[in-house]
């Protein structure tokens, strides 16, 4: 399980964009977003770096979650 903080994920549209970015890397990834805490948990065997890069390429700031 990989967890990121995405401070500029502020609406359901953002959640959709983040989910699509993750699933472009791994179509079977499970993505659970929490808008209140601006975090996303991703269940995928792919490297966290590859997933973070895809989210960043979609236009979001990505940080490892505390």
C-alpha positions in Angstrom: 0.0 0.0 0.0 1.3 3.4 -1.0 0.0 6.6 0.6 0.5 10.2 -0.7 -0.6 13.6 0.4 -1.9 15.6 -2.6 -2.5 19.2 -1.2 -4.2 20.4 -4.4 -6.7 17.6 -4.6 -9.8 19.6 -3.6 -12.8 18.1 -5.3 -14.3 14.9 -6.8 -13.0 16.0 -10.2 -9.5 16.0 -8.8 -10.1 12.5 -7.3 -11.1 11.3 -10.7 -8.1 12.8 -12.3 -5.7 11.3 -9.8 -7.5 7.9 -10.1 -7.2 8.0 -13.9 -3.5 8.9 -13.6 -2.8 6.0 -11.3 -4.7 3.6 -13.4 -2.9 4.7 -16.5 0.2 3.1 -14.8 -1.7 0.1 -13.3 -5.2 -0.5 -14.6 -5.9 -2.8 -11.7 -4.7 -0.4 -8.9 -7.2 0.3 -6.2 -7.3 4.0 -5.3 -8.9 5.3 -2.1 -9.0 9.1 -1.7 -9.8 11.2 1.3 -10.6 14.8 0.3 -10.7 16.1 3.9 -7.1 15.0 4.6 -6.0 15.4 0.9 -4.5 11.9 0.9 -4.8 8.9 -1.4 -4.0 5.3 -0.7 -3.0 3.1 -3.6 -2.9 -0.6 -3.6 -0.6 -1.6 -6.5 2.5 -3.6 -7.1 4.0 -0.8 -9.2 6.8 1.4 -7.7 5.6 4.4 -5.7 7.9 6.6 -7.8 6.2 5.6 -11.0 2.8 6.3 -9.5 3.9 9.6 -8.1 5.3 10.7 -11.4 2.0 9.9 -13.1 0.0 11.9 -10.6 2.5 14.8 -10.9 2.2 14.6 -14.7 -1.6 15.0 -14.3 -0.8 18.4 -12.6 -0.9 17.6 -8.9 1.6 18.1 -6.2 2.6 14.8 -4.6 4.2 14.2 -1.3 4.8 11.0 0.7 2.1 10.9 3.4 3.2 11.1 7.0 
